[in-house]
Amino acid sequence: MSRRTSQSRRQHGSAPVHKPSCPCGLAETYETCCGRFHRGEAAAPTAEALMRSRYSAFVKLNEQYLLRTWHPGTRPATLKLDPGMRWRGLEILDTTDGSAFHSTGTVTFRASYEGGSLLERSRFERSEMGVPPAGGWGRVEGAWVYVDGEFPEA
């Protein structure tokens, strides 16, 4: 007769389900964090939240979201993401303005990928025209949009 150890019982028993954190680096699940912005259920409330959700969109290859949240004056006509790119993490280094009380803001961040990292200072504005939701109906007035970025020396 063999004895089962507590370790073998744990392997066969019901273990707690691990929900990974969002790709943006916050502890929430993707569904409750950036996923709700990607699905158009809510608009990012701050420039930093939009930056984080856009990083997650790069990780998830969500070109539609990236285009939808890009300022119409600087947005490219199309966007083709590289499915071979492996993003490894996001570090927010600095934010300036970008809250509910501001019309502009900047977020300086480092995005790591397999083989290196990208340092960018992104500019954001509240869109007077609004941002179309995921379904394409209506607009989210006063939503944050990405304008452009500069790449400071590391």
Buried (B, 14 or more C-beta within 10 A) or exposed (E): EEEEEEEEEEEEEEEEEEEEEBBBBBEBEBEEBBBBBBEBEEBBBBBBBBBBBBBBBBBBEBBBBBBBBBBEEEBEEEEEBEEEEEBEBBEBEEBEBBEEEBEBBBBBBBBBBEEEEEBBBBBBBBBEEBBBBBEEEEBBEBBBBBBEBEEEEE
